[in-house]
Amino acid sequence: MTDTSNTRPAESEAQAPRQSRLHRLMRYIPLIAPVLLWAVPCWVLLYTGQHWPLPVTPAGTALFVLGLVGMPLAMVRGHGRRQQDRAAIVGDTLLGTSWVLFTWSVLLGVLLRLALTVAGVGESQDRARIVTWAVLGVAAVLLAWGYAEARRVPRVRRLDVQLPRLGPGLDGLRVALITDTHYGPLDRARWSARVCETVNTLEADLVCHTGDIADGTAERRRAQAAPLATVRATRARVYVTGNHEYYSEAQGWVDLMDELGWEPLRNRHLLLERGGDTLVVAGVDDVTAESSGLAGHRAHLAAALNGADPDLPVLLLAHQPKFVDRAAAAGIDLQLSGHTHGGQIWPFHHLVRIDQPALAGLSHHGLRTLLYTSRGTGFWGPPFRVFAPSEITLLVLRSPHPPTSA
């Protein structure tokens, strides 16, 4: 047997400085990121050989400086203690605008300039100005289109999902999924009503909301959430908390959803029976619940399944896709999640994938667990969706042994 008593402390001591350095770096990211988001487009559009007339360069620089200073100030006033909705709208819009400008300044600043150089188009100044106008044009189009995509009622995405353990009596069960509605600073009460009307056209047996209802307390966003009371389901309407509820008095949202006629599945389950067969519909609090410090809130899958027949198929609601590791270990048949927004503004999805095992759609995990990740029904923060359309989802559950016709 090898004695590791001396090596482990040494390894821990070696890791400690590395972790300390990483933590120090993470603290600076909120300071570095805004500077990069505004400084890179400013440099690409104004200072890479364009030689603009004298008023253009200082005026353009002043606009970028105003964005750099105004964005964090507005976001602090909007999302900090003051919770000023107008400031939040300004800050969120500037954040989305800077991200799109940054992305396309980098892409076109490198690729388009290289292509123009290889093709021998114009002089250096001409190429620099072509890049500038291309970046501004692409950004304007994407922001206008992204705003329209964010504010429209989502299209319905339909798919059949076969569950090997689903009994024939439950074949064709219709499950509607909405998630990440994020009612917030932009008043979307009318949008909320139209979403609910669309859900009602699906004639679902089960309607699910997998969290992140809003940014703000239930009292503050009640008017936007109120249309959820009109949603119809032949069997049940169920809800689980998302991480954003835990930024805004989560228990208030649980109580309001209960008041609106939805059944909060806080680490518990219900049974859905049809045609002599049974489906376990379970839900867990978001994985951030325990760290919120709110008494009684935590993600507890064992409690959610307590008393359920292990031979029955299980449909689990869990806000974040990364909960699927626990679901797969427990042999869950299908997990429904949101949280990712499909990245919301391309190419942010690459950062999302660092934290989550799935971005959107149906994926397989473990021996039998399926995960469906919705791109979300609303939007968070910046009122834009670029190459990541929102959705209302209709999943039709299929049994491998459908009922035989009489």
FIKEPA-324643 format. One record per residue (C-alpha): z, x, y. Coordinates in pm, 1 decimal. Each point is the difference from the previous one (the first is absolute). Layout:
BEGIN
        Z        X        Y
        Z        X        Y
...
# end
This chain:
BEGIN
        Z        X        Y
      0.0      0.0      0.0
    -92.1    128.6    345.8
    268.8     10.1    264.1
   -144.8   -157.6    314.7
    322.9    -14.2    195.1
   -104.6    292.5    219.8
   -367.0    -87.8     44.0
     43.8   -359.5    117.4
    203.0     81.5    309.9
   -250.8    270.3     86.6
   -288.8   -248.1    -35.1
    186.7   -253.7    211.4
     63.7    259.2    268.2
   -368.7     94.2      1.3
   -108.6   -365.2     28.4
    246.7    -79.6    277.9
   -177.2    207.2    270.5
   -336.9   -148.4    -99.4
    135.6   -355.8     22.1
    169.0     83.5    328.4
   -326.7    129.6    144.9
   -183.3   -312.0   -122.2
    257.9   -229.0    158.3
    -27.5    187.0    328.3
   -377.8    -35.8    -10.3
     25.7   -374.1    -71.0
    213.2    -43.1    309.3
   -281.2    138.6    214.7
   -276.0   -222.7   -142.6
     73.9   -294.7    236.8
    -44.6    247.2    286.5
   -305.8    180.4   -136.5
   -200.5   -301.6   -120.2
    -45.2   -174.7    340.0
   -104.9    328.7    158.6
   -267.2     55.0   -265.5
   -119.9   -362.0     14.2
    -73.9     28.8    372.2
    -65.7    373.0     50.8
   -268.0     37.9   -268.7
   -227.4   -279.6    133.8
     56.4    123.6    354.9
   -114.2    349.9    -95.1
   -296.9   -117.8   -211.7
   -128.5   -249.5    257.0
     56.3    197.6    318.6
     39.1    373.1    -64.1
   -246.5    110.0   -268.6
   -296.5     88.1    216.4
    -87.6   -333.4    163.8
     26.5    138.2    354.4
     55.9   -348.6    143.9
    -21.0    -55.3    377.8
    323.2     88.3    177.6
    156.7   -352.4     23.6
    -55.9    -73.2   -371.4
    210.3    273.0   -160.7
    320.0    -41.0    207.2
    -24.3   -380.7    -14.4
    -51.0      5.4   -376.2
    284.7    247.1    -44.1
    227.2   -222.4    207.0
    -78.5   -296.0   -228.5
     90.4    199.0   -311.4
    322.2    125.1    160.7
     84.8   -359.0     95.6
    -56.2   -105.0   -361.1
    209.1    288.4   -132.9
    292.5    -87.5    228.0
    -37.9   -377.7     -4.7
    -35.3    -53.8   -374.9
    340.7    131.5   -113.6
    175.2   -151.2    302.1
   -149.1   -342.1    -70.4
     80.2     22.1   -370.8
    362.0     95.4     67.6
     40.2   -293.2    238.9
   -186.3   -231.8   -235.7
    153.3     96.2   -334.3
    331.4    150.0    108.8
    312.0   -178.7    112.3
   -171.5   -184.9    282.6
   -257.9   -165.9   -229.1
   -240.0    -78.6    285.2
   -302.2   -167.7   -153.6
   -240.7     90.0    281.9
     94.5    364.7    -23.7
    -41.7    -13.4   -379.3
   -350.7   -143.2     37.6
    -98.2    277.5    242.7
    152.0    275.0   -212.5
   -147.1   -129.4   -327.1
   -345.8    -41.5    153.9
      9.3    353.0    140.9
    108.6    132.3   -340.4
   -294.7   -164.4   -175.8
   -241.5    111.8    270.2
    118.9    360.7    -13.1
    -23.5      8.1   -380.6
   -361.7   -120.7      4.3
    -93.7    241.2    280.6
    171.9    288.5   -178.6
   -169.7    -76.0   -334.3
   -351.3    -23.5    136.6
     43.4    286.7    245.5
     78.1    223.0   -296.9
   -275.5   -138.7   -226.3
   -280.5    -20.9    254.8
    123.2    301.3    192.5
    -63.2    208.5   -310.5
   -264.0   -176.5   -209.5
   -225.0   -142.8    270.6
     11.1    316.7    206.8
    -89.1    203.3   -310.1
   -286.8   -235.1    -85.5
   -137.4     16.9    355.1
     23.4    378.9     -2.2
   -180.0     29.5   -334.3
   -266.9   -242.3    120.2
    -42.8    201.1    320.1
     62.1   -300.5    225.3
     37.1     93.3    365.9
    213.0    266.9    158.1
    372.6     47.7    -58.8
     88.2   -229.8    291.2
   -233.1   -272.7   -126.1
    153.1     11.3   -345.9
    352.0    -11.5    141.9
    -82.3   -306.6    208.4
   -169.8   -174.2   -294.3
    317.7     50.7   -201.9
    211.3   -142.8    281.5
   -206.7   -316.6     34.4
    -19.7    -38.5   -378.1
    380.2     20.7    -33.8
     56.2   -247.4    282.9
   -263.0   -238.9   -137.9
    127.8      9.6   -357.5
    361.0    -38.9    113.7
    -84.0   -297.4    222.6
   -190.1   -177.4   -277.6
    268.9     65.3   -261.0
    282.0   -111.5    230.4
   -177.7   -323.4     93.2
    -89.8    -72.3   -362.0
    346.4    106.0   -121.2
    168.7   -233.2    248.2
   -211.5   -292.5   -117.3
     78.0     87.4   -363.3
    373.5     14.1     71.0
     14.6   -332.4    184.0
   -217.2   -211.6   -229.5
    126.2   -212.1   -287.5
    -35.6    220.1   -309.9
   -268.0    -69.1   -254.8
    115.5   -116.9   -341.7
    -26.4    257.3   -275.0
    -21.5   -159.9   -344.6
     42.3    171.2   -334.8
     90.7    -81.6   -359.4
    284.7    200.9   -151.1
     47.3     -3.8   -376.0
    355.0     43.7   -125.4
     15.6     68.6   -374.5
    336.8   -173.8    -40.0
    -91.1   -310.5    201.8
     11.1   -314.4   -210.2
   -305.4   -230.1    -18.9
    185.0   -276.7    181.9
     11.5    217.3    311.4
   -366.3    102.8    -10.6
   -158.6    -64.3    340.1
    329.2      7.0    191.3
    -88.6     48.9    366.8
    213.7    245.0    199.8
    -59.0     34.6    374.3
    130.1    314.7    169.2
     61.9     60.5    368.2
    193.1    298.7    128.7
     60.4    217.4    304.8
    -55.0   -279.3    249.1
    188.3    210.5    257.0
     55.3   -271.0    258.8
     73.7    202.7    309.3
    -56.6     70.0    369.1
   -344.9   -162.2     -1.8
     69.9   -370.6    -44.1
   -183.3   -113.6   -312.8
    139.1   -348.7    -53.3
   -350.1   -154.1     -6.8
   -122.9    275.4   -231.0
    298.9    -64.3   -226.1
    -83.5   -371.1    -20.5
   -362.1     74.9    -89.6
    109.0    246.3   -270.9
    220.8   -268.7   -151.5
   -285.3   -251.3     13.6
   -219.2    246.5   -188.6
    268.9     54.7   -263.4
     25.0   -375.6    -50.2
   -372.4    -24.2    -80.8
     61.4    225.5   -302.2
    207.2   -266.2   -179.2
    228.2    267.9   -141.0
    268.6    -60.4   -258.4
    210.1    286.2    135.1
     -9.9    142.5    353.8
    160.6    340.3     60.9
     92.8    190.7    314.3
     88.0    360.5    -79.2
    174.1     91.2    322.4
    -39.8    148.9    347.1
     -9.8   -345.3    150.0
     54.3    121.6    353.2
     96.1    271.0    244.6
    301.1   -150.2    169.5
    284.4   -228.1    -97.9
    -45.1   -342.4   -157.3
    136.3   -160.8    315.3
   -253.8    182.5    214.4
   -306.1    -60.6   -221.2
     91.8   -346.1   -128.5
   -291.5   -175.5    174.5
   -254.8    229.4   -165.8
    160.9    -36.7   -343.3
     48.7   -377.6     22.2
   -346.0    -89.5   -143.1
    109.0    155.4   -330.8
    187.6   -327.1    -57.4
   -337.2   -175.4    -38.2
   -115.7    215.4   -293.1
    -47.1   -203.4   -316.8
     39.3    106.0   -364.0
      9.8   -218.4   -309.1
    287.0    203.8   -153.3
    177.1    235.2    240.4
    -12.6    205.0    319.8
    180.5    332.5    -38.7
     83.3    287.7    232.6
    143.9    352.3    -11.5
    105.3    225.6    285.0
   -206.3    290.3    132.5
    118.5    311.8    178.3
    -61.2   -149.1    344.3
    251.1   -278.7    -59.3
    262.1    273.0    -23.9
    -85.2    112.6    352.4
     61.8   -354.2    128.6
    304.9   -164.0   -157.4
   -141.0    -67.5   -347.3
    250.6   -266.9    -94.0
   -125.8   -209.9    289.1
   -348.9      7.2   -151.7
    132.3    -86.7   -345.0
    184.1   -299.2    149.7
   -301.9   -112.9    203.0
   -237.3     17.2   -297.0
    248.7   -205.0   -200.8
     11.0   -249.6    287.5
   -381.8    -17.4      3.0
     -2.6    -93.9   -368.2
    -75.6    338.6   -155.5
    216.5    135.0   -280.3
    126.5    352.1     77.1
     -0.2    198.4   -324.6
    271.7    248.5     81.5
     37.6    187.8   -326.7
    -35.2   -314.4   -207.7
   -264.4   -205.9   -175.4
   -119.6   -351.4    -67.2
   -193.3   -141.8   -294.7
   -339.6   -159.2     38.5
    -94.8   -220.9   -293.7
   -329.4   -164.8    -84.4
   -166.8   -114.5   -319.0
    293.4    109.0   -212.5
     -8.7    359.8    127.5
    225.7    178.3    248.5
    -47.8    268.7    265.5
    291.6    189.8    151.1
    -47.4     34.4    377.9
    239.4    267.4    128.5
     57.6    170.7    332.0
    192.7    297.4    136.2
    112.6    104.7    345.8
   -201.9    277.2    161.5
     83.4    354.6   -107.0
    129.3     74.7    351.7
    258.1   -279.3    -21.4
    288.9    208.6   -126.5
    -34.8    266.8    269.7
      1.0   -275.2    265.1
    373.4    -41.3    -49.5
    -34.0   -379.3    -23.8
    259.8   -122.2   -249.2
   -140.8   -130.5   -327.0
   -357.5    112.7     66.0
   -164.8    245.9   -240.4
   -289.0     13.0   -245.5
    154.0    -90.0   -337.0
   -257.0    -72.4   -270.5
    256.0    -39.0   -279.5
    173.5   -274.9    198.1
   -333.0   -167.6     70.3
    -73.8    -21.2   -373.2
    352.9    -79.7   -111.0
     -5.9   -288.5   -247.3
   -379.7     -6.1    -35.8
   -148.4     -0.6   -349.6
   -148.2    351.7    -48.0
   -286.9   -148.8   -201.4
   -125.8   -200.8    298.4
   -261.5    140.2    243.7
    136.4    101.9    340.6
   -158.3    -26.4    343.7
    197.5    220.0    241.6
     -2.7     -7.7    379.6
     85.8    337.6    156.3
   -107.2     88.2    352.8
    -95.5    364.1    -54.7
   -246.5    112.7   -268.6
    215.0    301.7    -84.7
    249.6   -232.5   -167.1
   -253.7    -18.9   -284.9
    155.8    303.5   -170.1
    313.4   -204.2    -63.2
   -204.6   -306.8    -87.3
   -205.3    190.5   -257.6
    314.2    145.9   -156.2
    134.0   -354.9    -39.1
   -324.8   -128.3   -152.1
    -90.0   -234.0    287.8
   -338.5   -167.0    -53.2
   -115.9    -35.6    363.1
    148.0    123.5    327.9
   -118.3   -140.2    333.3
     45.8    218.9    308.0
   -119.5     57.8    355.3
    127.1    258.1    251.0
   -303.1    231.3     10.0
   -231.9   -213.2    219.4
   -277.8    185.9   -180.7
     58.8    272.3    259.2
    -78.0   -246.2    286.6
   -190.6    252.6    212.2
   -222.8    245.5   -184.0
     70.2    277.3   -100.7
    374.9    -69.0     10.3
    -21.4   -106.5   -365.8
     12.3    367.7   -100.3
    351.7     21.2    144.3
    100.5   -327.0   -167.2
   -103.8    136.4   -339.6
    247.8    285.6     39.8
    282.1   -255.4    -12.6
   -141.9   -275.1   -222.5
   -164.7     -0.2   -345.7
   -260.4   -259.7     97.4
   -177.0    -99.0    320.0
   -160.6   -334.3    -83.1
   -120.7   -206.5   -292.1
     88.6     -8.2   -368.7
    127.7    308.9   -179.4
    151.9     79.4   -342.0
    335.9    171.3    -49.2
    181.8     89.1   -318.5
    -73.0   -178.0   -325.4
    -57.3   -352.6    126.8
     92.2    -31.7    368.5
   -259.0   -113.7    251.6
     53.0     43.9    373.7
   -183.9   -199.7    262.8
     31.0    147.8    348.8
   -110.6   -220.0    287.4
   -147.3    149.6    316.9
    222.7   -242.9    187.3
    -58.4   -322.8    189.3
     87.0    120.2    349.8
     29.0    338.6    168.6
    278.0    228.3    112.8
     14.0    161.3    342.7
   -351.2     79.7    127.9
   -200.2   -325.1      5.9
   -291.3    156.7   -188.3
   -128.9      7.6   -357.2
   -273.2    255.3    -62.4
   -158.5     12.6   -347.6
    311.9   -169.2   -141.1
    -52.2   -378.8     22.0
    295.0   -234.4    -32.4
     17.0   -247.0   -286.1
    145.4   -314.1   -146.8
     -4.8     46.6   -375.6
    -50.9   -252.6   -278.2
     79.5    136.7   -343.0
    -90.2   -219.4   -295.2
    211.3    101.5   -298.2
   -183.5      3.6   -330.9
    132.6     -8.6   -353.5
   -181.9    189.1   -276.9
     31.2   -323.0   -199.1
   -110.7   -281.0    233.8
     79.0   -355.2   -109.6
   -259.6   -157.0   -227.9
   -172.9   -309.6    127.3
     91.0   -321.4   -176.9
# end
